Amino acid sequence: MTEDSQRNFRSVYYEKVGFRGVEEKKSLEILLKDDRLGILPPHHESHAQVMLWRKEQYGDILHALKVVRFVSEATPQVEVYLRMYQLECGKLPRSPSFPLEPEDEVFLAIAKAVEEMVEDSVDCYWIIRCFVNQLNNKYRESLPQLPKAFEQYLNLEDSRLLSHLKTCSALCKLPYDLWFKRCFAGCLPESSLQRVWDKVISGSCKILVFVAVEILLTFKIKVMALNSAEKITKFLENIPQDSSDAIVSKAIDLWHKHCGTPVHSA
């Protein structure tokens, strides 16, 4: 049995017997163990050497940015990560004063979320880098399809709520970028975000759809009371944090309900 199938089997088994979240050991731990994301090799005896290389590479990139005066000691750490990533990808702008691109804003949102989870700056950068690469590469074709999937599953769960969104012309103005491009970074608190990202890292970005659907179902009364697209969007961009864990648990249930036992549905 492969590592992926073992991981997914355990996740489903624990959830069925009532220990939801046992396998969700933190997305970051999985990232650090998953060789296919390019952080560490499968052979544990190589880990120390690889981590040394990663640290040296981090230092070299940072030094280069300081030499060309793109970053300084006063530069916010998440911006440092962005400039490092841009340099590695060959996308560093001609000047740090140039306005940020939408993809840069996505990177910063994800970086801020990871920074709250990881203390070591080297680990933090490599986790951000590999997570963003996974979104940009593995899920490049899937992510643009998620708004349509959201509409499909919301219709199945509550067609009246969907009709209300259409009547208010809100469906096309929902915070899809926050939900699907930023993977709820800046929307959900750390503990809830880790559980969602665990599924994304394990192989399914469709969990993002069910989190979005469950947010609408959870706050149905509030949303139904709002009669403009602007008010609905503003509320959904700043949902109350105290319901987040319950929302994620119900979203995982919806995911299983509609996708069966995911191993792993993109």
ABEGO torsion letter per residue (X at the ends): XBAAAAAAAAAAAAAAAGBBGAABAEAAAAAAABAAAGABBABAAAAAAAAAAAAAAAAAAAAAAAAAGABBAABBAAAAAAAAAAAAAGABBABAABBBBAAAAAAAAAAAAAAAABABAAAAAAAAAAAAAAAAAAAAAAAAAAAAAAAAAAAAABAAAAAAAAAAGAAAABBAAAAAAAGGBGABBAAAAAAAAAAAAAGBAAAAAAAAAAAAAAAAAAAAABABAAAAAAAAABBBAAAAAAAAAAAAAAAAAAAEBBOBBX
